[in-house]
């Protein structure tokens, strides 16, 4: 349901992930960022807690030679926003602001999420993006992005938002079911992110090892990850080790 609209769609993805980035950086340490305010019509990112968020007019800086680990392109058309926004405003994104069109990275010390639409990442980071819909439902890519950003921070890698763009042509769906699913995420995302942030990782470990350690910590300290889900995590990581 995603239609590329930039002629250099795949070339831009390859370039972004393979070349050092110098330019805008958004976000402040320990503050949540909402990239959805940089589209027209504005559409909050799905999965974020209630706030507060980094003020858009005071949280931009400049960074140089940043290595990009994960990136999300510009989503036009029907945004992947939260169900409450969908029900109230039925947003339709016609364009991106010049800031988003220029592209920027998120401060590694800031709190941010990305979803699985127009998303690409370095191959070695694949173990981080395990998604378990059975247990996390609509929140699965959001929580996976938090795990990936925690591992990326350990490796000095940045998250990028910007070109290329794609048009999201979603079919009709019942937002009430989405709202019910998102409630679990809103109840747990802050504790999940805090546990990831406070868990120390051992330098030199593999991405799979870091991912397993983080999920083990969340399961033991918060109860957000069930025993069954933890088993699925480690089964997925075993599979990843055979192909990476």
C-alpha positions, 0 to 999 in steps of 0.5 A: 500500500506504499507507492514510491513517488521520488524517481530516485527512491532506492538510490536515496535510501542507499545513499543515506545509509552508506554516506556520512550525514552532515546537517540538521539534528532534532531533539534534546536529551531525554525528551520525546520527539514527534516528527509528525508536526513537520507534515502538512496536514500535521499528523502525530506519530503513532505510538508516542506517549502523551508528552511532553515533546521537544519544542520544535522551535528550540531543539534543532542543532547541527551535526557532522559526519553522522553514520545513519543506522535507520531511516524513515522516508516521508509518508504522504497520503493517509498517515500512519498516525494514532487512532484518536487523530484518525477518528477526529481529523481524518488527516491526509498529508499533502506535502512535507515541510521544507525541514522534513524535505531537507532531511534531518537526524534525531539526537541519539540521546533523545526519545523517538520512534519510527514505524515500518513504513518506508523504513530501511536500516543497516543489515547488521541491525536486523535482529533489533527489528523483531516484531511480535504482533501476537503480544504487542499488536499495533505497537510492535514496530514502535517498540522494535524501533526503541530497541533498535535506537538503543542498540544504535546509540551503543554503536554511534548510529543515528536515525534519519527522517526525510527523503525519499517520499512515498504515498500511503494508500491505506484501505478503510479500517475501523479506528476503534480497534486501533484505538484499543490496541494502542492503549496498551502501547501508551500504558507501557511505552514509557516504562519500556523505553526507560528500561532500555535506556537504563540497561547497560550493554557490554561493548563488543557484543553482537547486535543479536546479543544486545537485543536479547539482553535488552528483552531479557532485562525488560521481561525481568524488570517490568513484566511487559514482555511475557515468557512466551514472547521472550521465547519467540525473541530468542528463537528469532535471534537464533534464526538471525545468527544463521543468516547474518 
